[in-house]
């Protein structure tokens, strides 16, 4: 039986994490969720209102309410319900109302999309930084493994590529190359 290391609470790190997750992964998930909660709290009233409206407008309840509202409006104004006098027989008022509503809803959706795009840009920057750090660490590990192999006089199939693999990637050079080739 493998003995587990215990922390100050007397529990092992693996039992602290959710089942199937390593403690480091569980900690990272918690940190990400905490950041999302902080960002949500930091949002302005207008941003929160736009998000709520966009969320409601994207729901089936919104569709059902509009289905009932427009059906009743049309039925009344086409004189299908004789007990109620039509007030918009040409349905011009309904069309105007629908147009104004569409303008406002699209504005709320765009506000929400802009906020989400800004969050995605931050995540993309984080992904890039983590990838660059990972690439740098991998380059250093290749150098270390090469030094060990050389010290032990072990030849490998990758010896011809080691010098290239040991070089750090220059992100600006990669971006310049992508930009140059995308114009072709």
TACOR-V499972 format. One record per helix or strand of 3 or more residues. SS is the DSSP state (~ for helix, > for strand). FROM is the first residue (numbers start at 1). TO is the last residue. If there is no record, write none. Layout:
# TACOR-V499972
ss = (SS SS)
from = (FROM FROM)
to = (TO TO)
This chain:
# TACOR-V499972
ss = (~ ~ ~ ~ ~ ~ ~ ~)
from = (13 23 45 60 92 157 162 171)
to = (16 42 57 77 151 160 165 182)
